[in-house]
Amino acid sequence: MKSFRLKWILAVLLVVAAGLGWSVFGRFQDRTGPEGRREGSWLVPVEVAQIQRGPIMLQRAFSGALEATAEFVVAPKVSGRVKRLGVDLADIVKRGQIVAELDNDEYLQAVVQAEAELEVAKANLFEARSALTIATREFRRNEKLRQTGVASESQFDAAKADQLAKQAQLEVAKAQVTKALAALETTKIRLGYTKVTADWSGGDEQRVVAERFIDEGETVSANTPLLAIVELDPITGVIFVTEKDYTRLQRGQPASLKTDAYPGEEFQGRIERIAPVFRQATRQARVELTIDNPRHRLKPGMFIRATVVLDRLTEATIIPEQALTTRDDQTGVFVINEDSQSVAWREVKVGIRENGRLQVQGKGLTGRVVTLGQQMLGDGSRITIPVEQSQPSATHTEANTQ
């Protein structure tokens, strides 16, 4: 009996609850117009913010790394044993400075031999000149004797042939001297190559040793790298950009950089080069920044975060990002009407985004916009604003109609 009574009471309560629910739903429906628009005395609580006019920037942050602006690899032009290294890692090197010396005994001997061969060639030249002088004298004597009829034609011809042969020998001797001089010069040049110099072209007069590849006493062949010398001021920052940002970049554009090596510190640079092609694997283009580095604090290989201003407006209509909403596939905002008790739907075109702020374009963008509660609103909906937001702030400048 008690169980039956309890069930009966529960059934009555359910019926009463259902009736109340249907009544509330009916009242809600009566106050709801087409497309969810609230009418009558139904007030939607919202939060609002002032529409502003002012500057706004489009910025992008890119990650990348630092590279040396220029690198010069020091390598000997001849083979030999490294006798001495004049510089070491992190040392400053001047243009043309001797940075290494090879054992030159073999090359000194080659110079001595070339000098001896030159002396032999000079002696042969002297002998050839003397022989030509004698042959010329004999030819002239036979020429006079032939004119008087004493010497025969065959004697004259023999003297002439001997003179021509001696003249040819003289030319050969001259060529041998020239060859010996060239050989001597070559051996002297090769001897000079045993002193390895840092002769880079362009850039600063001073650079820094970045790497050392060999030690003293090692035997190296020609063109074996000994040292890598880099230019650190300015230094190059390398970033990669996508197609979306590529068209907004141009040479000379400023950039600010940060690195983990110096937290909280910002370095300034500018875009120096923009690659004309995209890498197929990543669909990104290489962009190089030039960064002043007079104290050489920034080093090649450091990770960087570069921020580039892609666009800038001095006068724009700006709203908070949370004010943006969508109705019927249209993007827009709800603007507070002059009575501060209702809203109007305004379609907008979104431009630059910066730290939660949006640059927008559209008609009727003045006063304040709804930043919270848009999901309950339609064009003309009645609203209620918190007391602390009920009056527009005098510190903000209202936007002009776009």
C-alpha beads as a LAMMPS data file, in Angstrom:
LAMMPS data file: protein, C-alpha beads

402 atoms
401 bonds

1 atom types
1 bond types

-500.0 500.0 xlo xhi
-500.0 500.0 ylo yhi
-500.0 500.0 zlo zhi

Masses

1 110.0

Atoms # bond

1 1 1 0.000 0.000 0.000
2 1 1 2.775 2.402 0.882
3 1 1 4.607 1.479 -2.310
4 1 1 1.555 2.231 -4.430
5 1 1 1.024 5.605 -2.729
6 1 1 4.682 6.544 -3.285
7 1 1 4.437 5.721 -6.982
8 1 1 1.247 7.770 -7.293
9 1 1 2.917 10.814 -5.676
10 1 1 5.939 10.531 -8.005
11 1 1 3.663 10.353 -11.053
12 1 1 1.818 13.501 -9.965
13 1 1 5.123 15.363 -9.475
14 1 1 6.321 14.381 -12.940
15 1 1 3.122 15.646 -14.527
16 1 1 3.404 18.971 -12.663
17 1 1 7.071 19.360 -13.695
18 1 1 6.242 18.611 -17.334
19 1 1 3.515 21.210 -17.295
20 1 1 5.770 23.882 -15.853
21 1 1 8.460 23.053 -18.415
22 1 1 6.031 23.336 -21.296
23 1 1 4.751 26.641 -19.946
24 1 1 8.258 28.098 -19.727
25 1 1 9.085 26.837 -23.229
26 1 1 5.931 28.422 -24.569
27 1 1 6.745 31.767 -23.014
28 1 1 10.271 31.555 -24.441
29 1 1 8.879 30.773 -27.887
30 1 1 6.529 33.731 -27.669
31 1 1 9.522 36.022 -27.095
32 1 1 11.614 34.563 -29.863
33 1 1 11.287 35.905 -33.392
34 1 1 12.542 34.546 -36.720
35 1 1 16.195 33.429 -36.939
36 1 1 16.553 33.321 -33.159
37 1 1 15.911 37.046 -32.784
38 1 1 14.849 38.009 -29.245
39 1 1 11.970 40.426 -28.972
40 1 1 9.717 41.990 -26.392
41 1 1 11.105 42.161 -22.917
42 1 1 13.666 39.372 -23.312
43 1 1 17.096 40.909 -22.551
44 1 1 20.380 39.205 -23.450
45 1 1 23.273 39.972 -21.075
46 1 1 26.427 40.887 -23.062
47 1 1 29.871 42.332 -22.607
48 1 1 31.062 45.096 -24.886
49 1 1 34.213 46.893 -25.980
50 1 1 34.935 50.183 -27.679
51 1 1 35.625 50.342 -31.426
52 1 1 38.954 52.110 -31.803
53 1 1 40.831 54.072 -34.447
54 1 1 44.592 53.883 -34.583
55 1 1 47.675 52.160 -35.954
56 1 1 47.997 48.415 -36.361
57 1 1 50.723 46.180 -37.720
58 1 1 50.792 42.761 -39.362
59 1 1 53.769 40.884 -37.934
60 1 1 55.103 37.412 -38.548
61 1 1 57.600 35.486 -36.441
62 1 1 59.986 33.145 -38.240
63 1 1 62.496 30.739 -36.767
64 1 1 65.905 30.308 -38.328
65 1 1 69.626 30.268 -37.696
66 1 1 72.660 32.484 -38.041
67 1 1 75.329 31.984 -40.686
68 1 1 78.617 33.704 -41.365
69 1 1 78.320 36.414 -43.987
70 1 1 81.422 35.048 -45.720
71 1 1 83.688 32.062 -45.174
72 1 1 87.203 31.655 -46.530
73 1 1 88.844 28.233 -46.399
74 1 1 92.630 28.459 -46.170
75 1 1 94.358 25.707 -48.176
76 1 1 97.969 25.396 -49.443
77 1 1 98.641 25.343 -53.174
78 1 1 101.487 22.861 -52.724
79 1 1 101.967 19.718 -50.684
80 1 1 104.277 19.409 -47.690
81 1 1 104.590 19.022 -43.957
82 1 1 102.949 21.705 -41.824
83 1 1 105.848 23.321 -40.039
84 1 1 103.956 26.026 -38.176
85 1 1 100.412 27.305 -37.655
86 1 1 100.337 31.005 -36.961
87 1 1 96.740 31.228 -35.714
88 1 1 94.300 29.117 -33.746
89 1 1 90.568 28.867 -33.108
90 1 1 88.843 32.237 -32.466
91 1 1 91.972 34.245 -33.390
92 1 1 91.514 37.413 -35.436
93 1 1 93.177 37.288 -38.855
94 1 1 94.066 40.232 -41.092
95 1 1 93.771 40.104 -44.856
96 1 1 97.042 38.773 -46.356
97 1 1 98.393 37.514 -43.028
98 1 1 100.598 34.401 -43.045
99 1 1 98.615 31.787 -41.130
100 1 1 100.707 28.646 -41.779
101 1 1 104.133 27.586 -43.055
102 1 1 105.113 24.335 -44.755
103 1 1 108.520 22.690 -44.686
104 1 1 110.342 24.377 -47.601
105 1 1 113.645 22.465 -47.881
106 1 1 112.580 20.679 -51.041
107 1 1 111.379 23.892 -52.643
108 1 1 114.577 25.742 -51.717
109 1 1 116.556 22.992 -53.424
110 1 1 114.382 23.322 -56.493
111 1 1 115.183 27.033 -56.626
112 1 1 118.924 26.352 -56.421
113 1 1 118.653 23.808 -59.225
114 1 1 116.641 26.204 -61.383
115 1 1 119.217 28.947 -60.824
116 1 1 122.000 26.544 -61.918
117 1 1 120.093 25.593 -65.056
118 1 1 119.640 29.258 -65.825
119 1 1 123.391 29.833 -65.572
120 1 1 123.987 26.931 -67.963
121 1 1 121.492 28.397 -70.396
122 1 1 123.187 31.793 -70.167
123 1 1 126.574 30.173 -70.854
124 1 1 125.166 28.391 -73.898
125 1 1 123.749 31.704 -75.069
126 1 1 127.159 33.360 -74.727
127 1 1 128.784 30.493 -76.651
128 1 1 126.152 30.704 -79.385
129 1 1 126.713 34.443 -79.765
130 1 1 130.469 33.941 -80.040
131 1 1 130.028 31.207 -82.627
132 1 1 127.680 33.416 -84.638
133 1 1 130.194 36.273 -84.550
134 1 1 132.952 33.999 -85.913
135 1 1 130.641 32.533 -88.573
136 1 1 129.593 36.024 -89.672
137 1 1 133.219 37.131 -89.979
138 1 1 134.056 34.040 -92.083
139 1 1 131.061 34.652 -94.327
140 1 1 132.080 38.251 -95.030
141 1 1 135.657 37.179 -95.837
142 1 1 134.453 34.558 -98.322
143 1 1 132.090 37.122 -99.831
144 1 1 135.023 39.475 -100.594
145 1 1 137.145 36.630 -101.937
146 1 1 134.357 35.559 -104.270
147 1 1 134.118 39.085 -105.634
148 1 1 137.842 39.017 -106.505
149 1 1 137.524 35.487 -107.930
150 1 1 139.701 33.836 -105.318
151 1 1 136.936 31.936 -103.466
152 1 1 134.659 29.573 -105.266
153 1 1 130.868 29.535 -105.109
154 1 1 130.915 26.355 -103.018
155 1 1 133.158 27.979 -100.399
156 1 1 130.830 30.998 -100.273
157 1 1 127.765 28.776 -99.881
158 1 1 129.415 26.775 -97.084
159 1 1 130.241 30.000 -95.184
160 1 1 126.665 31.232 -95.643
161 1 1 125.180 27.949 -94.369
162 1 1 127.472 27.972 -91.351
163 1 1 126.412 31.522 -90.515
164 1 1 122.717 30.579 -90.712
165 1 1 123.284 27.509 -88.516
166 1 1 125.076 29.570 -85.886
167 1 1 122.243 32.127 -85.982
168 1 1 119.677 29.363 -85.386
169 1 1 121.762 28.020 -82.498
170 1 1 121.734 31.509 -81.004
171 1 1 117.922 31.624 -81.155
172 1 1 117.747 28.215 -79.483
173 1 1 120.104 29.406 -76.765
174 1 1 117.930 32.487 -76.192
175 1 1 114.839 30.267 -75.874
176 1 1 116.652 28.047 -73.399
177 1 1 117.468 31.085 -71.266
178 1 1 113.818 32.179 -71.356
179 1 1 112.743 28.668 -70.376
180 1 1 115.265 28.557 -67.535
181 1 1 114.056 31.954 -66.293
182 1 1 110.450 30.731 -66.307
183 1 1 111.426 27.555 -64.464
184 1 1 113.261 29.613 -61.852
185 1 1 110.267 31.890 -61.418
186 1 1 107.988 28.860 -61.041
187 1 1 110.161 27.340 -58.335
188 1 1 110.237 30.664 -56.499
189 1 1 106.439 30.888 -56.665
190 1 1 106.105 27.340 -55.345
191 1 1 108.567 28.236 -52.599
192 1 1 106.356 31.232 -51.742
193 1 1 103.355 28.905 -51.519
194 1 1 104.970 27.237 -48.507
195 1 1 103.919 30.361 -46.621
196 1 1 100.131 30.093 -46.607
197 1 1 98.309 33.419 -46.483
198 1 1 94.673 34.368 -45.884
199 1 1 93.972 36.323 -49.052
200 1 1 90.203 36.698 -49.189
201 1 1 88.561 39.260 -51.422
202 1 1 85.922 41.799 -50.411
203 1 1 84.430 42.349 -46.982
204 1 1 86.254 43.469 -43.858
205 1 1 90.006 43.567 -43.416
206 1 1 89.706 41.330 -40.360
207 1 1 88.010 37.992 -39.833
208 1 1 87.931 35.247 -37.215
209 1 1 89.197 31.667 -37.301
210 1 1 86.091 29.472 -37.079
211 1 1 87.647 26.018 -37.522
212 1 1 91.074 24.379 -37.607
213 1 1 91.322 21.151 -39.587
214 1 1 94.958 20.086 -39.106
215 1 1 97.761 20.195 -36.541
216 1 1 101.416 21.121 -36.847
217 1 1 103.568 18.269 -38.155
218 1 1 100.908 16.774 -40.413
219 1 1 101.705 16.258 -44.078
220 1 1 99.106 17.675 -46.394
221 1 1 98.549 17.655 -50.121
222 1 1 97.728 20.651 -52.273
223 1 1 94.295 22.210 -51.641
224 1 1 93.810 20.414 -48.313
225 1 1 91.778 22.707 -45.986
226 1 1 93.812 24.027 -43.066
227 1 1 91.550 26.684 -41.546
228 1 1 88.089 28.198 -41.996
229 1 1 88.020 31.962 -41.526
230 1 1 84.658 33.726 -41.285
231 1 1 83.328 37.263 -41.309
232 1 1 81.072 37.961 -38.304
233 1 1 80.212 41.618 -38.792
234 1 1 77.702 41.843 -40.213
235 1 1 76.295 38.359 -39.658
236 1 1 73.600 36.671 -41.744
237 1 1 70.302 35.351 -40.397
238 1 1 68.532 32.738 -42.518
239 1 1 64.786 32.141 -42.328
240 1 1 62.342 30.279 -44.574
241 1 1 58.927 31.663 -45.524
242 1 1 55.818 30.189 -47.108
243 1 1 53.985 31.459 -50.173
244 1 1 51.449 33.242 -47.959
245 1 1 54.064 35.640 -46.554
246 1 1 56.507 35.638 -49.479
247 1 1 54.764 38.356 -51.496
248 1 1 54.805 40.754 -48.522
249 1 1 58.599 40.680 -48.169
250 1 1 61.027 43.017 -49.870
251 1 1 64.686 44.000 -49.643
252 1 1 65.506 46.506 -46.931
253 1 1 62.532 45.533 -44.765
254 1 1 63.486 45.797 -41.048
255 1 1 63.398 42.819 -38.721
256 1 1 63.935 42.307 -34.994
257 1 1 65.640 39.172 -33.726
258 1 1 65.914 37.297 -30.470
259 1 1 68.116 34.375 -29.494
260 1 1 68.273 32.087 -26.484
261 1 1 71.881 33.107 -25.901
262 1 1 70.754 36.614 -24.844
263 1 1 67.244 36.316 -23.332
264 1 1 65.300 39.545 -23.194
265 1 1 67.639 41.265 -25.642
266 1 1 66.617 42.265 -29.161
267 1 1 68.853 42.704 -32.209
268 1 1 68.017 44.644 -35.333
269 1 1 68.467 43.535 -38.916
270 1 1 67.090 43.964 -42.408
271 1 1 66.192 41.721 -45.317
272 1 1 69.139 41.513 -47.687
273 1 1 68.258 38.739 -50.135
274 1 1 65.095 36.834 -51.070
275 1 1 65.410 33.579 -52.991
276 1 1 63.578 33.623 -56.348
277 1 1 62.604 29.933 -56.027
278 1 1 60.846 27.715 -53.475
279 1 1 62.232 24.438 -52.222
280 1 1 60.067 21.627 -53.538
281 1 1 60.365 19.528 -50.376
282 1 1 59.103 22.257 -48.000
283 1 1 57.443 24.780 -50.344
284 1 1 59.401 27.510 -48.622
285 1 1 61.796 30.172 -49.875
286 1 1 65.103 31.167 -48.286
287 1 1 65.347 34.716 -46.974
288 1 1 68.615 36.201 -45.719
289 1 1 68.825 38.983 -43.144
290 1 1 71.820 41.211 -42.521
291 1 1 72.447 41.905 -38.825
292 1 1 75.031 44.303 -37.439
293 1 1 77.342 42.448 -35.069
294 1 1 80.204 44.818 -34.109
295 1 1 81.072 42.983 -30.874
296 1 1 80.805 39.544 -32.442
297 1 1 78.280 38.455 -29.812
298 1 1 76.156 36.638 -32.342
299 1 1 77.748 33.454 -33.673
300 1 1 77.041 31.264 -36.703
301 1 1 74.771 28.365 -35.846
302 1 1 72.755 30.172 -33.164
303 1 1 68.983 29.670 -33.294
304 1 1 67.010 32.882 -33.862
305 1 1 63.405 34.067 -33.893
306 1 1 62.945 36.888 -36.362
307 1 1 59.906 39.162 -36.338
308 1 1 59.146 41.019 -39.565
309 1 1 56.510 43.724 -40.014
310 1 1 54.703 42.679 -43.198
311 1 1 52.126 45.475 -43.261
312 1 1 51.352 48.624 -41.300
313 1 1 48.330 50.959 -41.174
314 1 1 48.484 54.314 -39.399
315 1 1 44.699 54.766 -39.276
316 1 1 42.493 51.691 -39.037
317 1 1 39.207 50.598 -37.466
318 1 1 40.109 48.131 -34.724
319 1 1 37.964 45.752 -32.688
320 1 1 38.777 42.952 -30.223
321 1 1 39.144 39.593 -31.944
322 1 1 36.454 37.999 -29.743
323 1 1 33.880 40.436 -31.165
324 1 1 33.990 38.718 -34.547
325 1 1 31.169 36.252 -35.203
326 1 1 29.371 34.507 -38.070
327 1 1 25.730 34.623 -39.191
328 1 1 24.468 32.812 -42.307
329 1 1 28.012 32.298 -43.601
330 1 1 28.687 36.020 -43.207
331 1 1 31.387 37.472 -40.976
332 1 1 30.488 40.465 -38.902
333 1 1 29.945 42.059 -35.496
334 1 1 27.069 43.258 -33.332
335 1 1 27.286 47.020 -32.824
336 1 1 25.553 48.608 -29.832
337 1 1 22.850 51.043 -30.930
338 1 1 22.678 54.588 -29.544
339 1 1 20.045 53.584 -27.006
340 1 1 22.534 51.103 -25.487
341 1 1 19.650 48.623 -25.248
342 1 1 19.786 46.871 -28.610
343 1 1 22.280 45.759 -31.246
344 1 1 22.648 45.978 -35.008
345 1 1 24.346 43.380 -37.211
346 1 1 27.218 44.783 -39.292
347 1 1 29.011 42.698 -41.895
348 1 1 32.772 43.352 -41.948
349 1 1 35.841 42.500 -43.954
350 1 1 38.743 41.373 -41.760
351 1 1 42.241 42.715 -42.371
352 1 1 45.285 42.713 -40.105
353 1 1 45.345 40.676 -36.888
354 1 1 47.656 41.774 -34.088
355 1 1 47.723 40.403 -30.535
356 1 1 43.962 39.852 -30.201
357 1 1 43.089 42.995 -32.178
358 1 1 41.473 43.015 -35.637
359 1 1 41.466 45.607 -38.361
360 1 1 38.023 45.574 -39.995
361 1 1 36.255 47.397 -42.789
362 1 1 32.516 47.900 -43.105
363 1 1 29.609 50.304 -42.696
364 1 1 28.280 51.658 -39.439
365 1 1 31.291 50.742 -37.328
366 1 1 30.988 53.294 -34.544
367 1 1 30.632 53.130 -30.774
368 1 1 30.859 49.721 -29.146
369 1 1 30.689 46.068 -30.188
370 1 1 29.570 42.927 -28.349
371 1 1 32.494 40.772 -27.251
372 1 1 30.583 38.143 -25.217
373 1 1 27.066 36.784 -25.689
374 1 1 26.840 36.981 -29.521
375 1 1 25.468 33.428 -29.757
376 1 1 22.151 34.662 -28.289
377 1 1 21.848 37.696 -30.560
378 1 1 20.292 38.619 -33.856
379 1 1 19.894 41.901 -35.697
380 1 1 17.828 44.162 -33.411
381 1 1 18.072 41.973 -30.299
382 1 1 17.609 43.715 -26.968
383 1 1 20.519 43.536 -24.565
384 1 1 21.589 44.408 -21.069
385 1 1 25.103 45.678 -20.346
386 1 1 26.901 45.343 -16.993
387 1 1 26.916 48.553 -14.980
388 1 1 30.691 48.963 -15.206
389 1 1 30.443 48.850 -19.050
390 1 1 27.218 50.807 -19.472
391 1 1 28.961 54.087 -20.340
392 1 1 31.511 54.327 -23.197
393 1 1 35.040 55.053 -22.062
394 1 1 36.123 58.597 -22.686
395 1 1 39.680 57.472 -23.317
396 1 1 38.815 55.726 -26.572
397 1 1 38.284 57.331 -29.925
398 1 1 35.257 56.138 -31.839
399 1 1 35.585 54.909 -35.384
400 1 1 34.285 56.796 -38.346
401 1 1 31.844 55.079 -40.667
402 1 1 33.790 53.108 -43.291

Bonds

1 1 1 2
2 1 2 3
3 1 3 4
4 1 4 5
5 1 5 6
6 1 6 7
7 1 7 8
8 1 8 9
9 1 9 10
10 1 10 11
11 1 11 12
12 1 12 13
13 1 13 14
14 1 14 15
15 1 15 16
16 1 16 17
17 1 17 18
18 1 18 19
19 1 19 20
20 1 20 21
21 1 21 22
22 1 22 23
23 1 23 24
24 1 24 25
25 1 25 26
26 1 26 27
27 1 27 28
28 1 28 29
29 1 29 30
30 1 30 31
31 1 31 32
32 1 32 33
33 1 33 34
34 1 34 35
35 1 35 36
36 1 36 37
37 1 37 38
38 1 38 39
39 1 39 40
40 1 40 41
41 1 41 42
42 1 42 43
43 1 43 44
44 1 44 45
45 1 45 46
46 1 46 47
47 1 47 48
48 1 48 49
49 1 49 50
50 1 50 51
51 1 51 52
52 1 52 53
53 1 53 54
54 1 54 55
55 1 55 56
56 1 56 57
57 1 57 58
58 1 58 59
59 1 59 60
60 1 60 61
61 1 61 62
62 1 62 63
63 1 63 64
64 1 64 65
65 1 65 66
66 1 66 67
67 1 67 68
68 1 68 69
69 1 69 70
70 1 70 71
71 1 71 72
72 1 72 73
73 1 73 74
74 1 74 75
75 1 75 76
76 1 76 77
77 1 77 78
78 1 78 79
79 1 79 80
80 1 80 81
81 1 81 82
82 1 82 83
83 1 83 84
84 1 84 85
85 1 85 86
86 1 86 87
87 1 87 88
88 1 88 89
89 1 89 90
90 1 90 91
91 1 91 92
92 1 92 93
93 1 93 94
94 1 94 95
95 1 95 96
96 1 96 97
97 1 97 98
98 1 98 99
99 1 99 100
100 1 100 101
101 1 101 102
102 1 102 103
103 1 103 104
104 1 104 105
105 1 105 106
106 1 106 107
107 1 107 108
108 1 108 109
109 1 109 110
110 1 110 111
111 1 111 112
112 1 112 113
113 1 113 114
114 1 114 115
115 1 115 116
116 1 116 117
117 1 117 118
118 1 118 119
119 1 119 120
120 1 120 121
121 1 121 122
122 1 122 123
123 1 123 124
124 1 124 125
125 1 125 126
126 1 126 127
127 1 127 128
128 1 128 129
129 1 129 130
130 1 130 131
131 1 131 132
132 1 132 133
133 1 133 134
134 1 134 135
135 1 135 136
136 1 136 137
137 1 137 138
138 1 138 139
139 1 139 140
140 1 140 141
141 1 141 142
142 1 142 143
143 1 143 144
144 1 144 145
145 1 145 146
146 1 146 147
147 1 147 148
148 1 148 149
149 1 149 150
150 1 150 151
151 1 151 152
152 1 152 153
153 1 153 154
154 1 154 155
155 1 155 156
156 1 156 157
157 1 157 158
158 1 158 159
159 1 159 160
160 1 160 161
161 1 161 162
162 1 162 163
163 1 163 164
164 1 164 165
165 1 165 166
166 1 166 167
167 1 167 168
168 1 168 169
169 1 169 170
170 1 170 171
171 1 171 172
172 1 172 173
173 1 173 174
174 1 174 175
175 1 175 176
176 1 176 177
177 1 177 178
178 1 178 179
179 1 179 180
180 1 180 181
181 1 181 182
182 1 182 183
183 1 183 184
184 1 184 185
185 1 185 186
186 1 186 187
187 1 187 188
188 1 188 189
189 1 189 190
190 1 190 191
191 1 191 192
192 1 192 193
193 1 193 194
194 1 194 195
195 1 195 196
196 1 196 197
197 1 197 198
198 1 198 199
199 1 199 200
200 1 200 201
201 1 201 202
202 1 202 203
203 1 203 204
204 1 204 205
205 1 205 206
206 1 206 207
207 1 207 208
208 1 208 209
209 1 209 210
210 1 210 211
211 1 211 212
212 1 212 213
213 1 213 214
214 1 214 215
215 1 215 216
216 1 216 217
217 1 217 218
218 1 218 219
219 1 219 220
220 1 220 221
221 1 221 222
222 1 222 223
223 1 223 224
224 1 224 225
225 1 225 226
226 1 226 227
227 1 227 228
228 1 228 229
229 1 229 230
230 1 230 231
231 1 231 232
232 1 232 233
233 1 233 234
234 1 234 235
235 1 235 236
236 1 236 237
237 1 237 238
238 1 238 239
239 1 239 240
240 1 240 241
241 1 241 242
242 1 242 243
243 1 243 244
244 1 244 245
245 1 245 246
246 1 246 247
247 1 247 248
248 1 248 249
249 1 249 250
250 1 250 251
251 1 251 252
252 1 252 253
253 1 253 254
254 1 254 255
255 1 255 256
256 1 256 257
257 1 257 258
258 1 258 259
259 1 259 260
260 1 260 261
261 1 261 262
262 1 262 263
263 1 263 264
264 1 264 265
265 1 265 266
266 1 266 267
267 1 267 268
268 1 268 269
269 1 269 270
270 1 270 271
271 1 271 272
272 1 272 273
273 1 273 274
274 1 274 275
275 1 275 276
276 1 276 277
277 1 277 278
278 1 278 279
279 1 279 280
280 1 280 281
281 1 281 282
282 1 282 283
283 1 283 284
284 1 284 285
285 1 285 286
286 1 286 287
287 1 287 288
288 1 288 289
289 1 289 290
290 1 290 291
291 1 291 292
292 1 292 293
293 1 293 294
294 1 294 295
295 1 295 296
296 1 296 297
297 1 297 298
298 1 298 299
299 1 299 300
300 1 300 301
301 1 301 302
302 1 302 303
303 1 303 304
304 1 304 305
305 1 305 306
306 1 306 307
307 1 307 308
308 1 308 309
309 1 309 310
310 1 310 311
311 1 311 312
312 1 312 313
313 1 313 314
314 1 314 315
315 1 315 316
316 1 316 317
317 1 317 318
318 1 318 319
319 1 319 320
320 1 320 321
321 1 321 322
322 1 322 323
323 1 323 324
324 1 324 325
325 1 325 326
326 1 326 327
327 1 327 328
328 1 328 329
329 1 329 330
330 1 330 331
331 1 331 332
332 1 332 333
333 1 333 334
334 1 334 335
335 1 335 336
336 1 336 337
337 1 337 338
338 1 338 339
339 1 339 340
340 1 340 341
341 1 341 342
342 1 342 343
343 1 343 344
344 1 344 345
345 1 345 346
346 1 346 347
347 1 347 348
348 1 348 349
349 1 349 350
350 1 350 351
351 1 351 352
352 1 352 353
353 1 353 354
354 1 354 355
355 1 355 356
356 1 356 357
357 1 357 358
358 1 358 359
359 1 359 360
360 1 360 361
361 1 361 362
362 1 362 363
363 1 363 364
364 1 364 365
365 1 365 366
366 1 366 367
367 1 367 368
368 1 368 369
369 1 369 370
370 1 370 371
371 1 371 372
372 1 372 373
373 1 373 374
374 1 374 375
375 1 375 376
376 1 376 377
377 1 377 378
378 1 378 379
379 1 379 380
380 1 380 381
381 1 381 382
382 1 382 383
383 1 383 384
384 1 384 385
385 1 385 386
386 1 386 387
387 1 387 388
388 1 388 389
389 1 389 390
390 1 390 391
391 1 391 392
392 1 392 393
393 1 393 394
394 1 394 395
395 1 395 396
396 1 396 397
397 1 397 398
398 1 398 399
399 1 399 400
400 1 400 401
401 1 401 402
